[in-house]
Amino acid sequence: MNPALENGQSYMDAAVLYFREGTTVSVEDARAYQDSHIYCVAPIVGQPLGEAGGGDESGAFILPPSGTIDFWAVGVDCCLPSGEKFTCADVNNPL
């Protein structure tokens, strides 16, 4: 499936998803929340998200053609509190 075109609501009951070739985890767009642990998320994308407004510092994403970012890689204690250095699971595995 192509995360740039598909809506997550269509896959809510899926046990396993296979993303099309070229899909990546956008580690540069990762975010984190820290409480007793660091909770890390990074969007799964079929194309780079970029910044809204051509470099806007608001941190807003340019949305893919689907209009939403519905697929996320998640983990606990596998990134910095800023979301940087996202290393959750097999994120660096190209397969």
C-alpha positions as CSV (number, residue, x, y, z in Angstrom):
1,M,0.0,0.0,0.0
2,N,1.1,3.6,-0.6
3,P,1.0,5.7,2.6
4,A,0.9,8.9,0.5
5,L,-2.4,7.9,-1.1
6,E,-4.2,5.7,1.4
7,N,-6.1,6.7,4.5
8,G,-5.4,4.8,7.7
9,Q,-9.1,4.3,8.5
10,S,-9.2,1.7,5.7
11,Y,-6.6,-0.4,7.4
12,M,-7.7,-0.2,11.1
13,D,-8.4,-3.9,11.3
14,A,-5.2,-5.0,9.4
15,A,-2.8,-7.3,11.3
16,V,0.1,-6.7,8.9
17,L,0.6,-4.0,6.3
18,Y,3.0,-4.2,3.4
19,F,4.1,-0.8,2.1
20,R,5.1,-0.2,-1.4
21,E,8.7,-0.1,-2.4
22,G,10.3,3.3,-1.6
23,T,8.3,3.9,1.5
24,T,10.4,5.2,4.4
25,V,10.2,6.2,8.0
26,S,10.8,9.9,8.0
27,V,13.2,10.0,11.0
28,E,14.0,13.7,10.4
29,D,10.3,14.4,11.2
30,A,10.2,12.3,14.4
31,R,8.6,13.7,17.5
32,A,8.7,12.6,21.1
33,Y,6.9,13.0,24.4
34,Q,8.7,12.4,27.7
35,D,7.1,11.3,31.0
36,S,8.7,8.5,32.9
37,H,9.8,7.2,29.4
38,I,10.4,8.8,26.1
39,Y,7.6,8.0,23.6
40,C,8.9,8.3,20.0
41,V,6.9,8.6,16.8
42,A,8.0,9.1,13.2
43,P,5.7,9.3,10.1
44,I,5.8,6.5,7.5
45,V,5.8,8.2,4.1
46,G,5.9,7.5,0.4
47,Q,7.5,10.8,-0.3
48,P,9.3,13.5,1.7
49,L,7.0,15.7,3.7
50,G,8.9,18.9,3.6
51,E,8.0,22.0,5.5
52,A,4.8,24.0,4.9
53,G,5.4,27.4,3.3
54,G,8.9,26.6,1.9
55,G,10.8,26.6,5.2
56,D,8.2,27.8,7.6
57,E,9.5,27.5,11.1
58,S,6.1,26.4,12.5
59,G,7.1,22.8,12.0
60,A,4.0,22.0,10.0
61,F,4.2,19.3,7.4
62,I,3.1,19.5,3.8
63,L,0.5,16.8,3.7
64,P,0.7,14.0,1.1
65,P,-2.1,13.6,-1.5
66,S,-4.2,11.6,0.9
67,G,-4.5,14.7,3.0
68,T,-3.4,13.0,6.3
69,I,-0.4,11.4,7.9
70,D,-2.0,8.2,9.2
71,F,0.9,5.7,9.4
72,W,3.5,6.1,12.1
73,A,6.4,4.1,13.5
74,V,6.4,4.1,17.3
75,G,8.7,3.1,20.1
76,V,9.7,3.7,23.7
77,D,13.1,5.0,24.8
78,C,14.5,4.8,21.2
79,C,15.0,8.5,20.5
80,L,16.1,11.7,22.3
81,P,13.5,13.8,24.1
82,S,13.5,16.1,21.0
83,G,12.6,13.2,18.7
84,E,16.1,13.3,17.2
85,K,18.1,10.1,16.7
86,F,15.0,7.9,16.1
87,T,16.3,4.3,16.2
88,C,13.2,2.4,17.1
89,A,13.1,-1.3,15.9
90,D,14.4,-1.9,12.4
91,V,14.0,1.7,11.2
92,N,17.4,1.6,9.4
93,N,16.6,-1.7,7.6
94,P,15.8,-0.8,4.0
95,L,13.5,-3.8,3.6
